[in-house]
Amino acid sequence: MRIDQLNVSFIWNRTFFHLFDDAVTEKVPFGFFARRTAYTKKFLELSSGTSPLTYPWEKKTAETNWFWKYYLSNVDPLHTDPSTLSGDCLNNLIPFRKSLKLDVTMPWSTDSNPAKGISFEGFFYRHGVSLVCTLRLRDCQNIEEAVDRALDARYQSIFSLRSQNGEVRPYSLRALSDQCLDALCQEAINCTDGYTDQLFSVAAVASGDKEYEGRVVQQADEIHKALEALASWDPSWKTMTLPDLTQNVISIKKQQPGDVLYGHENSRVLWSPRLFVPVAEGRKNYALRWYYRNLVMASMHARSLSAFLVNTHKQSAINGRLKGHAKIARDILLKLQNPVGKSTYRTRSLKVQIENDCDLQTALKELNPQLI
């Protein structure tokens, strides 16, 4: 049975502390993150469309952006005056986004759309940068081929990057991510210093054979094996011993038979045939696309805040500016972990992500007395 499209988003974070030093913020390009008036001016500039930076929500076909709307306590950022919104965004540590234009192709890129299978996005925070690379692996004969392609992309030098002088060189995903993170840091603080976090991934079948619809995932069947492969990233996935299916399944809202959100500490895999099978001929089901994007944004944002707190814990001294930012980051994570009403975006995936992050939990335990 065919898998017409598998989406995989890889997320990296690099934490730095330059923008908590007054002497540095006056000299670096993104020092505006440390000054409320300068931040507000930059935030309003983004609304004019003249900046290479954008808000993290993208206005495409959707009428709203659900993650950021509910994160902002049910305030729709696409329908709110930027001058009113800027203070909330600063107080909630919302990043600025930049689309990275790289001339990259994969072995499975088509001649008509060579670059459509991969995209890069950068996100800027006061405390660091995040990078999201999304692959769209199309026209796979079966789920095994889709998983094999994803693993090749994860570990092999299958990417061809064309430089400005026209030279084409093979790159691994790791090399591409390092280059992009360096470029984002250089743009923000004029150097590449920082602490790079472990890779986090989010995957989902975006389109597949209608014969998958109604099928419930069973222990050790081909779907369970594929989910575990995309969560563990084990190159020997075809022969590995599978864990108990229920141990890695995360409950989701409005779950129906056949739906599975599967995850390890650093990964999520969404399987929902009722959503990836087209609703009708010539009609797309946008629910899965929105859900996937929300999951990527939620995972990226929580991961960035967690990495910041973990690395703050490693610092020999915490000044007042850093302490204030860390307290906000901690409070946001606690709200995402245990949301009340419509105070923020609600998903059990974030609760599990935050609670299973051992480094974060250790950092919180030891930082909390300093953040009173």
N, C-alpha and C positions, 0 to 999 in steps of 0.2 A: 504494500500500500504506500502511495506516494506521500512525501512531505514536500509541499510546494514552497514553503519558506520557514526556516528556523532563524529566529533572532537571538543573538547573544551580545550582551553588553558587558564589557569589562571596565571596572572602576578602580582607579588608583587615587590616592591622596598623598600630598606632600605638605607637611606642617612646617611653618617657620615662625619666628618670633620677632622679626625685624620691625614690624609695625606696632610694637608695644614699647619701642624706644623713641622718645621724642626727638632725639638728635637725628635718627635715621628717617623718620617719617617726613621730615622737612625736605629730604633729598631724593627720595625714591618716587617713581611714577604713581604708585598706588597708595601713597601716603594719605589720600583723602579718606580711606577707610577709618583712620584714627581721629578724624576731625568732623564733627557733626555738620557744620556749615558747608564744608567742602564736599562731604558725602551727599548732602541734599542737592547741591549744585550738580554733581555728577549724575545723581539719580534722575533729575529732571532732564539732563542732557540726553539720557538714554531714550526718553520718550519722543525726542525729536527725530530719531532715526539717523542722526549724523555721526554717531559714535560706532566704532567697531564692536563695542560691547552692547549686550542686550539684557533685558530682564531674563530670569531663568525660565519663565513661562513663554511658550511660543504660540503666537496667534496664527493658527493654520485653519483647519476646517472645524475644529471644536469651538463651541461657544464659550467655553470656560476651561480652566486648567484645574482639575479636581484636587491634585495633591496640594498645590500652593494655596488654593482657595481655603481648604479645610485647615491647612497648617496655620493660616492667618485668621483662624476662628471664624470661618464662614464668610470672609470678606473676599469677593471676587476681584483679583488684581486686574483682570482684563476690562472691568467696568467700574474702576475706581480712579479718581483723579490722582495722578502721580504725586502732586504736592501734598495730598492727604496721606498717601500710602508710604512715602519715604521714611517717616518716623517709625512706623510699624516694621518696615523691612530692616532698618538699622537695628532696632531693638530685638528682632528675631533672627539676626545673623543670616539673612538671606543673601546668597551670593549673586554676583553678576556673571553673565554667560558670554562666551565667545565661540563662534563656530570656527574651527581650524580647517583651513583649506590646504590639504595635502593631496598631491597627485599620486595616489596609491591604487594599485590594482591587485586582485587575487587571481589564482588560476581559474576560478569559476566565474570571473567577471565576463560579461557579454560585450561584444564589439559595439553594440548600439548604446549600452549604458555601462561603460567600464568602471565608473566610480560610484555607481548606485549601491553597490554591495557593502560599502564601508563609510562610516562617518566618524568625525572626532569633534568633541565638545570640551571646552575648558570652562571651569567655574572658579571664580576668584572670591576669596574670603579675606578678612583681615588676618586670620591665622594660617592661611595657606592656600593651596590650589587643589582642585580635583580635575581629573581627566576621565571622560567617558568615551570609549571606543565601541561602536555598535556595528556588528556584522549582520548582514542579511544573506543567509545561505539559501539559494533558490534552486528549485527543480531537482530535488534529490529523489532518487528512485524508491527509497525506503528510509525508515528511521535509522537503520545502521549506517547508511551513507551519510546522513545528516550529522550523526554523532562523529563519524570519522573525519568529516570536514572540519567540524568544530575543534576536535583535538589537534588536527594538523595546524589549524590557525593558532591554537594556544601554544604549541611547542615548536613548530617547524618554521624555517625562514621562507615562508611562501609569499610574502608581500613584496611587491616591486614598487619602489619609491623613485619617482623622477624628480631630480633636483632642478633648480632654476637654470642651470647651464645645460640641461637636457640629459645628463648622465642618469642611467637607471641602475639601481643597485638592489640586491635582495636584502630584506629585513625580516627579523623575527618580531613578534608582537612586543616582546620585552624591549627590544631596541627602539621600536617606534614609540613606545610609551615613555621611555627615558628621554628621547629627543623632545617629545611634546611637553613633558613635565619641565624639562630644562628651559624650554622656550617660554612657557607660562610664567615660571619663576623669574626669568630674566626680564620679562615684560613688567612684572609687578614690582620687583625689588632690586633689579639690576644685578642679580647673582643667582646661582642655582642651589644655594645652601638649603638644607632642610632634611626632615625625616620622612622617608617614603614608606607608606603603610603597605601591608599585604594586599594582594589583589582580591577584589570581590567581584563576583559575576552574577548576572541575572540572565536567564535564558527562557525562551518560550517558543513553541511552535505557533507561528502566526497564520499558517494556512496548510491544510492537509486533506487527505482523502476522506470523503464522507462516510466511508465504512468504519472509521474510528468512532463515530458518534454513537453514544450510548454504551460504549465499552467501558467496563469498570477495571481499573488497574489491579492486577493480582500479584501476590508475592512471586518474585523471580520470573515473571513473564517478560516479553521483549520491551514493554514500556517501562517497567520497573528498572530493567537493566539500563535503558537509555537515560532515565532520570538520574540514576546513581552515577552514571558516567559523566553527565553534564554538571553534577554537583560535586563529585570528588575529583574530577579531571584525572582519573587514573588511566594511563595509556594502555594498560592491560585489561581494559574493561570487558572484553569479550570472554575472558576466562576467570574474572574475579568472583569471589564469594560475596553474595549480596547480603547486606544487613536486613534486619526486620523492617519491612516496608513502613510499618506504623511509627517506627522510631524517628523517622525523618520527615513525616508529613505534618504540615502546619495548617491548622484550620483556617478557612477563609469565609467571609461573609457570603450569604446566599449560595452556599455550596450545594451542588447537585451531583447525582451519581455520575462518575466519570471525571470530575474535577479533582486535580491534585496540585497542591503547592508543596514542592519537595525542597528540602534545603539542608545544607551543612552549615558550619559556623561562618564560612566565607562565600556562600552561594545560595541562589534560589533558582528553581526551575518550575515554570508554570505549564501545566498540561490541562487544557480545557477544550476537548473536541467540539462541544456544543457552541463554542465561540469561534474556533478557528475554521470550522466548516462554514462556507458561505450560506447566508440566510436564504438567499434566492438567487437565481441566475442574474448575473450582472449587478449584484448588490453586495456591498461590503458590510461587514459587521465591525463597527468602530469600537464596541465595548472592549474587545480584547486589546486593541491598540492603545486605548486610554489606560486600561488596567496595567498593561506592561510598562507604559511610560511612567505612571504613578509609582510603580514598584521600583523602577530604576531611580527616579528622583528621590524617593523616600530612603532607599538603601544608600545612595550616594551622600545625601545630606547627613543622615545619622552617622554614617561611617566617618565623615569629615569631622564632625563634632567629637566623636569618640576618640579619633586619632589625636585631635588637639589636646584633649584632657589627659590621655595617656602620656603624651610628650611633655605636657605641662608638669605632670608628676615627676618627670625626670630632671626638671630644672633645679639648679642649686638655690635660686632665689626667685620669688614671685613678687613683682612690684604691684602697685595698686591697679594699674591699667590692666595688667594680665589677670589679676585676681578677679576684677569685675567681669571680664570677658569669660573667664572660666566658670564663674557662677552662673552666668546666663546660659552657657552651653550645657552645664549640668542640669539646670532647671528645664531646659528644652527637652533633653533626653529623657528625663523623668516623666515629663508630660507625654512624650511619644510612647513611652513604655506603658504608662497607665493613664490613658486619656479619659477625661470626664466630659460627658455631653459633647458639644460641638467645639471644644476648646482647641482641637488640633486634628490632624489626619489620623484616622483610626485603622490600624491593621495589625493583626497578631504577628505578622512577619517582623515588624519592627520590635515588638515586645521580645520575641525570641532572639532577634539579632542583638539587642542590647543586653539581655540577661545572659546570653551565652558567650559574651565577649569577656573572657577571663581577665585580660589586661585592663580593660575598662573598669571592671568591678573592683579590681585591686586599687586602681588609681582613685576611683571615687571614694573608697573606704578610707584611704590615707589623705586625700585632699579635703574631704568634707570639713574637718575641724578648722582648716585654714580659710574656708569659703563662707564662714558664718557672717 
